Structures are given as structure tokens and as C-alpha cells.
């Protein structure tokens, strides 16, 4: 009987973890560039054209277990070198808003280069790669 209870508890624990996959999306204004999760994160690329007319990029991450105010940071990385770091401090469920003006350096200097996006917050203090951006001419 003890083995049966142990198997049931182990199965329930596995099921709960499988149901709590963290999902996120990156938008250019209201148009989605990509959506991803912990398993697909390295395969997602958002394409931005140099002359695109938009006001901001908006990153949304959804935690079904966390909604507190938290420190957030996104790093833009090229060839393992951080080229831009932006921070925010607000509710975990609110978008991380990145104004286009803050991306001008990327637009000028990193055309046709894959830029890795790494996100940090209270739940991910070591950071997680959320996808990649490519700026096309």
C-alpha cells in the first residue's frame, strides 16, 4: 500500500510540473514577433526591418504562480557579448516595454546579425534565453 501511495504522489508531482510551463511573447507594438516557452526558446527569431515604423517592443511573460512586483532586466547579446541591457521594476504580469529609441544603437550597428535576448527577474535570477532578434536592412 505504501508503494502505491508513493507512486500516486510521484505521478501527481510530475503532472503538476508538466502543467506549469512558463510561456512568453515578444510584440512589436501590438504585432507578435514570436511566442515561446522553456522548450522552444532557442528556435524563435523575431525579424525587425530597419525602416519598420513602431513605438516599442513589449515582452510578456506569464507565471501562473507569481504576480508580485519584481525587478526585470533584458540583455541583448551578440557573440556572447552583452551589447545592451535594459531594466524595469513593476508587476510581474505587466509588459516589459522597450521604446524604439533605446534600440537605435542596435539598428545602426547590428543589421543582419542574430541578437540573443536574455531575461532576468525574481524567478529567473540567473536569466533565461527567451529568443533572438534579427534586424534586416
C-alpha positions as CSV (number, residue, x, y, z in Angstrom):
1,X,0.0,0.0,0.0
2,X,2.9,2.4,0.8
3,X,4.3,1.8,-2.7
4,X,1.0,2.6,-4.3
5,X,0.7,5.9,-2.3
6,X,4.3,6.8,-3.2
7,X,3.6,6.1,-7.0
8,X,0.5,8.2,-6.8
9,X,2.3,11.2,-5.2
10,X,5.2,10.9,-7.6
11,X,2.8,10.9,-10.6
12,X,0.9,13.9,-9.2
13,X,4.2,15.8,-8.7
14,X,5.3,15.1,-12.3
15,X,1.8,16.1,-13.6
16,X,2.0,19.4,-11.8
17,X,5.4,20.3,-13.2
18,X,4.4,19.4,-16.7
19,X,1.4,21.8,-16.4
20,X,3.4,24.8,-15.3
21,X,5.5,25.6,-18.4
22,X,6.3,29.3,-18.5
23,X,5.2,31.0,-21.7
24,X,6.2,34.4,-23.1
25,X,5.7,36.6,-26.2
26,X,7.6,39.5,-27.8
27,X,5.5,42.1,-29.6
28,X,6.4,44.9,-31.9
29,X,3.7,47.4,-30.7
30,X,0.7,45.0,-30.9
31,X,2.0,42.6,-33.6
32,X,3.6,39.4,-32.3
33,X,7.2,38.8,-33.3
34,X,7.4,35.4,-31.6
35,X,5.9,33.4,-28.8
36,X,7.9,30.8,-27.0
37,X,8.5,28.8,-23.8
38,X,11.2,27.0,-21.9
39,X,11.4,24.2,-24.5
40,X,11.3,26.3,-27.7
41,X,13.3,29.3,-26.7
42,X,16.4,28.8,-28.8
43,X,14.4,28.3,-32.0
44,X,12.5,31.5,-32.1
45,X,13.6,34.5,-34.1
46,X,11.8,37.9,-34.4
47,X,12.5,39.8,-37.5
48,X,12.6,43.6,-37.5
49,X,13.2,45.7,-40.6
50,X,15.4,48.7,-40.3
51,X,12.7,51.0,-41.6
52,X,9.8,49.5,-39.6
53,X,7.6,52.1,-38.0
54,X,6.8,51.1,-34.4
55,X,6.9,52.7,-31.0
56,X,8.1,49.8,-28.8
57,X,8.9,46.2,-28.2
58,X,6.8,44.6,-25.5
59,X,7.8,41.5,-23.7
60,X,5.2,39.5,-21.8
61,X,6.0,36.5,-19.6
62,X,3.2,34.6,-17.8
63,X,3.7,32.9,-14.4
64,X,0.6,31.2,-13.1
65,X,2.2,31.2,-9.6
66,X,3.8,34.7,-9.3
67,X,2.4,38.2,-9.7
68,X,4.4,40.3,-7.3
69,X,6.3,43.5,-8.1
70,X,9.8,42.4,-9.3
71,X,13.0,43.7,-10.8
72,X,13.3,42.8,-14.6
73,X,16.2,43.0,-16.9
74,X,16.6,42.1,-20.6
75,X,20.1,41.8,-22.1
76,X,20.8,41.9,-25.9
77,X,23.8,39.7,-26.6
78,X,25.9,39.3,-29.8
79,X,28.6,36.6,-29.9
80,X,28.5,36.2,-26.1
81,X,29.0,39.9,-25.5
82,X,26.2,42.0,-23.9
83,X,25.6,45.0,-26.2
84,X,22.6,46.5,-24.4
85,X,21.0,46.0,-21.0
86,X,17.6,47.5,-20.0
87,X,15.8,47.3,-16.7
88,X,12.3,47.7,-15.3
89,X,10.7,47.4,-11.9
90,X,7.0,46.6,-12.0
91,X,4.3,43.9,-11.5
92,X,5.5,40.5,-12.9
93,X,2.4,40.3,-15.1
94,X,2.9,43.7,-16.8
95,X,4.8,44.0,-20.1
96,X,8.4,44.9,-20.2
97,X,8.2,47.9,-22.5
98,X,11.3,48.8,-24.6
99,X,11.0,52.1,-26.5
100,X,12.3,52.1,-30.1
101,X,14.7,55.0,-29.2
102,X,16.6,52.7,-26.9
103,X,17.1,50.3,-29.8
104,X,18.6,52.8,-32.2
105,X,22.2,51.5,-31.5
106,X,21.1,48.0,-32.4
107,X,19.5,49.3,-35.7
108,X,22.6,51.1,-36.7
109,X,25.3,48.7,-35.7
110,X,23.9,45.1,-35.8
111,X,22.0,44.7,-39.1
112,X,21.6,41.1,-40.2
113,X,23.2,39.8,-37.0
114,X,21.3,37.5,-34.6
115,X,20.9,39.1,-31.3
116,X,20.2,36.8,-28.3
117,X,17.7,38.1,-25.8
118,X,18.2,37.1,-22.1
119,X,15.6,37.9,-19.5
120,X,16.1,38.2,-15.7
121,X,13.6,38.6,-12.8
122,X,13.0,37.3,-9.3
123,X,12.0,33.8,-10.6
124,X,15.0,33.7,-13.1
125,X,17.8,35.4,-11.3
126,X,20.4,33.7,-13.5
127,X,18.5,34.7,-16.6
128,X,16.8,32.7,-19.4
129,X,17.2,33.0,-23.1
130,X,13.9,34.0,-24.5
131,X,14.7,34.1,-28.2
132,X,16.6,36.0,-30.8
133,X,16.1,39.2,-32.9
134,X,17.4,39.9,-36.4
135,X,17.4,43.4,-37.8
136,X,17.1,43.4,-41.6
137,X,18.1,46.3,-43.9
